[in-house]
Amino acid sequence: MSRVELTGADGRWTLTLTDPDRRNCLDDVTCRELGEAIDTVAAAEDVRTLVVVGQGKAFCAGADLPALFGDASERAVGELRRHLHSVYDSFLRLRRLEIPTVAAVQGAAVGAGLNLAMACDIRIAGPHASFAATFSRIGLHPGGGCTWFLVDALGPQRAMALLLDGGSLDGRAAVEQGLALELAEEPLGRAHELADRWAGHDPALTRDIKTAVGIAASGDFDATLEFEAWAQASSATGPKIREVVERFRK
């Protein structure tokens, strides 16, 4: 039985983790299916948005620790590191998508599950959501980009405290501290509402806005300005802005 389901229509895709009995945890099978699903979205024609969600009470409970680390003491660190990179790549492929991606976090997003949510552009938290960086509690260094994600969202001081504590944020705290966009009673419905709205834009405009935000996040003002100048000039040739200009002329 598949552990990842991919559905879509009119360029609007939904990726669902479908292993609720195991709280949608990530093992090699799930990681392979997850990576393949993301690749399918990347290759699809007229793709516009992607919503990521987990079935059941948990969004994703993180890595299947026995499967990932059960024989770690018998393996060379370099070998284990290479395997970890393959696990990371399964969900970090989300960051390479040129479309807006929205995580509907209805329950616990723990460890690698937190990374999966953070790899999306936007996070909508439900009333029972939690964002947990529990690595240090089990004697494990954070991985999968977690340190970068948390510093980017929370700043270095809050990120360090959360990682050292092995702590978690509930949905409201995640929104207040900038880790999630908003709290919604029905996070999947709200995620689809946003995705449907953004899917109405010219795909090239959406892609370029996402690129500009990525450049701006690097802190390079001049590079951002240069990209904006190119992208704004390109979008100025489109039909929608021409219609607006014509209305102003009347």
N, C-alpha and C positions, 0 to 999 in steps of 0.2 A: 504494500500500500504506500502510495506517495505521501511524503511528509510536507510537501510544498505544493500549493495550488496556485496557478496563474490564470487569471481571467481578464478579459478586456473587451471593450467595444468603443468604436469612435476615437481611438487613440488614448482612451482612459483605462489604465491597467490597475489591477489589484493583485498583490502577492500576499498569500495567506499561509502562515505556518499551521500545519494541520495535524499536529501531534499533541493534543491537549492532555492526554493521559500522562505524558512525560513532560508536561509544562513547556512543550515546544523547545526542548533543549537541543543543542547543536552537537551532533556527532558527525562522523565522516559522511554518512549517507545523506543527512540533512544538509550539510555544507555543500556537498556535490550538487544536490537538487537546487539549493538556493542559488549557487553560482550559475547553474544552467538557466534558471528562470530569469535571472538578471540579464544574462547574455541574450536571451530571447527578446526581452524588452528592448535592449540596446539595438538589436538588429531589426526590430519591427518598423514597418513603414508608417508614417504619419503618427508616430508615438508622441503623446503630449504630456501625460502625467502618470505617476505611479504612487499608489497608496500601499503601505506595508502594515500588516496586522497579524496577530496571533489568535488562534481559536482558543476558547475556554477562558479560564480565569487568569492565565499568565500571558503576557506578550511573548517573552522568551526568557527562560530561567537560566540562560547562559550555556556554557560548554558542558557536555557530558564528561565530568571529571574522570571517572574510571576509564572511559574510552580514550580520553586524550592524554592522561597522565598516569594511567595505571601501571605502565612499565617504564616510567621515566627514569627510575634509578638504574635501569639496565641499558639505557641508551646514551650515546654520546650527546653532549650538549649541542654540538653543531647539527647533528641529525634531528634532534628534537626541535631546534630552532627552524630548520627548513620546513618541518611539518607544520609548525605553528604559522609560518608565513602562508601556507596553503589554506589553513583555516581562516586566517585574517582576510585573505583575498576573496573568500566566498561572499562575505558581506561588504567588504570595502569596495567591491565593484559598483556598489550603489553610488559612490562618490564620483565615479567616472561618467555616470549618465548625464546627458545634456538637458534633461527635463526636470521639472520640479518633483521632488519626492517627499511624501508626507507619511510619517509614522503615526498610526492610531494606537496609542499605548493605553490599553484598557486595564492592564494588570501589571504584574511585576516584570521589569526589564532589568535583569541581573547580569553583571559581568559582561560576557560576550553579547548577551541580550541587550544590555545598555549600549554597547558599541553599535549593535545593529540599528537601534533607534537613533543614535547620534550620527550614524552615517547618512541618515536622511536629512534633507534640508530643513524640514519643519517637523515638530513634534506636537501632537495634540494629546493631552493627558485626560484620562477618565477619572471619575471619583475614587476608584480603587487602584490607580496607577502608583507605581513606585519605581524610582530610578536608583539602582543599588550598585555601588562600586565596592563589592565585598572582598576583593582580592586579598588584602592584608589580613583579614580575619582567618583565612585559611593558609597563611604563610606564603602567598603567591604574589609576585610582582604583577601590576596591571599590564595588560597587553592589548593588542588589536587596535591601537590608537587611543585607548582610553585616556591616557595622560593628556594628550593633545586636545581631545574633545572637551575634557573638563576644564582645562586651562582656558581654552577658547570661549567656552560658555560662561564660566564662573569667575575667571581670573585666577592667578596663581595661588593666592592665599586660601581662598575657599576650596579650590581644587586640592591643594595639598592636605588641608584638614580633612576633607571627605575621604581621600585616598588613605591617609594614615589611620583614620578611624574605621575604615572599611564600612563606611556609612551609606545612608540612602536618603533620598528626598521623596516626599510624597508629591502628588500632583500639584497641589497648591504651592508648596515650597519651590518646586521645579519651575513653575511659572513666575513666581516672585523673584527668583534668582536668575532668570533668563535662560534656563536649560530647556524649557518647553514654551511654546507660543501662547497657549491658552488651555484652560480647563473646560471640559465639555461633558455634559451628562451622557451623551452618546458620541464618544470620540470618533468612531468609524464614520458615522453619519456626517459629523463636522468635517472630517478629513476629506470625504468625498465632495462635500459642498465647496470647500476651498479648491480642490483639484478640478472640479467641473468648471468653476469660475475661471481659473487660470488656463484651462484647456481652450478657452474661447479666444485667447490671444493668438496673434501670428506666431507660429512656432519659432521663427527666427528671432523675433523680439524676446520671447521668453528665454531662449537659449542665451542670447547676448546679455540679458539682465543677470542670469545666473552666473555667467562668466565674469561680468563686472563686479558682482558681489564677491566672488572668489578672489579676484585681484585686489579689491579694496581690503579684504580681510587680511591680506599679507602686509598691509600697512604702507604700501607704496603708492603715494598720492599721484605722482607723475605718471606712473604706469596706468593707474586707474583713469586719469584724465585723458590720456592718449587713447585708451580703448573706448572710452565714452564718446570721444570726438568721432572715431571711426563708426561706432555702432549707431550713434545718433544720426550721422550723415546717411548711413545706410537705411535706417528706418524712415528717414524723411522722404524717401522715394516711394514709400508704400501707399496703398489706396486709402487707408483710414485717415492718416494725417492730411492727405490731400483733400478729403471730404471736409475735415475740420477747418482747414484753411479757406476753402470755398465758402463755408458758412460765415466765417468772419468777414469775408469780402462783401457779403450782402448787406 
